[in-house]
Amino acid sequence: MSPKELVTLLKYVKEDLEGSEKDFHNPYVEQLKNLICEIKGSKEWVKELKQHTQLALQSKSLEEFSDKIKV
């Protein structure tokens, strides 16, 4: 990574949420943005899985569970 690319990456890290959406024209920044999106997506999936598991445990039948999650 060149010094210029490093400075750009550090500027990205320093930005607030709105500022971090800008295009920094830096492959490292793009990689970091993509990784963050993947992690957020994984966290959402885990959260939904936990919620569905709790609903399944609280349900008396498979039909009741299906109705709760609107399958």
Stockholm file with secondary structure:
# STOCKHOLM 1.0

chainA/1-71         MSPKELVTLLKYVKEDLEGSEKDFHNPYVEQLKNLICEIKGSKEWVKELKQHTQLALQSKSLEEFSDKIKV
#=GR chainA/1-71 SS CCHHHHHHHHHHHHSCTTGGGSCCCCHHHHHHHHHHHHHHHHHHHHHHHHHHHHHHHHCSSHHHHHHHHTC
#=GC SS_cons        CCHHHHHHHHHHHHSCTTGGGSCCCCHHHHHHHHHHHHHHHHHHHHHHHHHHHHHHHHCSSHHHHHHHHTC
//
